[in-house]
Amino acid sequence: MQWCDRCGGALADGGHEACAAARQLEPPRYCGRCRRRMKVQVLPAGWRASCVEHGELSSV
């Protein structure tokens, strides 16, 4: 199952248009693969998010 990386809800349930719009400006908060809350660091040039199970994502 895939999860919304902003709210943590199931993508199959739908209704994530607001999440997709917000993600244009915000870093992800939840891992899209396992739904765990990620450690997020906002940097001057972007962001870095880390899931304990799946590793790091980055915008830089």
Summary of the structure (lengths in Angstrom):
residues: 60
radius of gyration: 11.3
end to end distance: 27.3
largest distance: 34.2
contacts: 151
relative contact order: 0.21
helix: 15%
strand: 32%
